Structure formats: C-alpha cells, structure tokens
Amino acid sequence: MTRRHRELASGRWNGLSFAEQMANVGSEIERTLSWKRKGRPEISSRAFERALELLDLTVADPKNRGRLKELLRVREAVSDHFYFDNCYGSTPESWQRYFNCFLAAARGGR
C-alpha cells in the first residue's frame, strides 16, 4: 500500500489527540461510504485505504498502547464490512455513530 499521508506518518500524527486521530479516520470512512453510495467503487476503495493507513498510524502511536484492543478490533471490523462478508453485521449507520462520537470529542476539546 502506498503511503498517502507522508507528512502525518513523519510524526505529526502523534501530536494529535486520540479523539482527533479517530475523527480523521472517521472522515475517511465517511468518504468511503459516500463514494460507495455514489457508485464509485474505485474512489471508495482509495478512501478506505487512507482510513486504514490513518488507523495504522493511530495503532503505532505510543500514547494509544492502552487502546490497542479496541483499535485492532475496529480495524478488523471495518475491513470485514468493506472487504469481506460483514460477519459482524455492521452498517454504514453504525460506523457513522461510532466515529461521530470522536468528532464530537475532538471538537469539544477546542
């Protein structure tokens, strides 16, 4: 996978709060869903790759060590939803609700 967020990967990502990191992941998931609804699977797939990259950067951030179980489960479940059989039964609405919590938390911190 080609790195799309080079500047963030170089260390800027770790300066964001956990809520900001997850809100950014959620923005890419929202783009993934939006492009999928519009019938543009190639653009949707690229947005999902960016979401996974940001999620991987979040997993790698040392301040998030205590959240690894949740982060890795989220990665597994979104991958299942978008690429596999959706055995967890998630919906676009459930992903929006999950990530909107982080968006609200990130905005509240400003």
Order of alpha helices (4+ residues) and beta strands (2+ residues): alpha-alpha-alpha-alpha-alpha
